[in-house]
Amino acid sequence: MVELRKPIMFVGGAGVGKTQLVKGKLASLPEEIISLSISFNYFTDVISFQKVGCRSRSMKPLRMKA
């Protein structure tokens, strides 16, 4: 997934290990590669996402488009 530099979407029921698979892969990467894990749920809104993203300083604030 990382080597291909392409996005991947994991699909599966709750508890099958999607998150653990990704976290395990990210943990095994060299220290030069930085990752940020953000949990989303039904209540996550854009403002909350921007607060987390801007704290990491690797993201620019999101703008709404019509």
Contact map, one row per residue, 1 for C-alpha under 8 A:
111111110000000000000000000000000000000000000000000000000000000000
111111000000000000000000000000000000000000000000000000000000000000
111110000000000000000000000000000000000000000000000000000000000000
111111000000000000000000000000000000000000000000000000000000000000
111111100000000000000000000000000000000000000000000000000000000000
110111110000000000000000000000000000000000000000000000000000000000
100011111000000000000000000000000000000000000000000000000000000000
100001111100000000000000000000000000000000000000000000000000000000
000000111110000000000000000000000000000000000000000000000000000000
000000011111000001000000000000000000000000000000000000000000000000
000000001111100001000000000000000000000000000000000000000000000000
000000000111110101000000000000000000000000000000000000000000000000
000000000011111100000000000000000000000000000000000000000000000000
000000000001111110000000000000000000000000000000000000000000000000
000000000000111111000000000000000000000000000000000000000000000000
000000000001111111000000000000000000000000000000000000000000000000
000000000000011111111000000000000000000000000000000000000000000000
000000000111001111111100000000000000000000000000000000000000000000
000000000000000011111110000000000000000000000000000000000000000000
000000000000000011111111000000000000000000000000000000000000000000
000000000000000011111111100000000000000000000000000000000000000000
000000000000000001111111110000000000000000000000000000000000000000
000000000000000000111111111000000000000000000000000000000000000000
000000000000000000011111111100000000000000000000000000000000000000
000000000000000000001111111110000000000000000000000000000000000000
000000000000000000000111111110000010000000000000000000000000000000
000000000000000000000011111110000000000000000000000000000000000000
000000000000000000000001111111000000000000000000000000000000000000
000000000000000000000000111111101000000000000000000000000000000000
000000000000000000000000000111111000000000000000000000000000000000
000000000000000000000000000011111100000000000000000000000000000000
000000000000000000000000000001111100000000000000000000000000000000
000000000000000000000000000011111110000000000000000000000000000000
000000000000000000000000000000111111000000000000000000000000000000
000000000000000000000000010000001111100000000000000000000000000000
000000000000000000000000000000000111110000000000000000010000000000
000000000000000000000000000000000011111000000000000000000000000000
000000000000000000000000000000000001111100000000000100000000000000
000000000000000000000000000000000000111110000000000000000000000000
000000000000000000000000000000000000011111110000000000000000000000
000000000000000000000000000000000000001111110000000000000000000000
000000000000000000000000000000000000000111110000000000000000000000
000000000000000000000000000000000000000111111000000000000000000000
000000000000000000000000000000000000000111111101100000000000000000
000000000000000000000000000000000000000000111111100000000000000000
000000000000000000000000000000000000000000011111110000000000000000
000000000000000000000000000000000000000000001111111000000000000000
000000000000000000000000000000000000000000011111111100000000000000
000000000000000000000000000000000000000000011111111110000000000000
000000000000000000000000000000000000000000000111111111000000110000
000000000000000000000000000000000000000000000011111111100000000000
000000000000000000000000000000000000010000000001111111110000000000
000000000000000000000000000000000000000000000000111111111111100000
000000000000000000000000000000000000000000000000011111111111100000
000000000000000000000000000000000000000000000000001111111000000000
000000000000000000000000000000000001000000000000000111111110000000
000000000000000000000000000000000000000000000000000011111111000000
000000000000000000000000000000000000000000000000000011011111000000
000000000000000000000000000000000000000000000000000011011111100000
000000000000000000000000000000000000000000000000000011001111110000
000000000000000000000000000000000000000000000000010011000011111000
000000000000000000000000000000000000000000000000010000000001111100
000000000000000000000000000000000000000000000000000000000000111110
000000000000000000000000000000000000000000000000000000000000011111
000000000000000000000000000000000000000000000000000000000000001111
000000000000000000000000000000000000000000000000000000000000000111
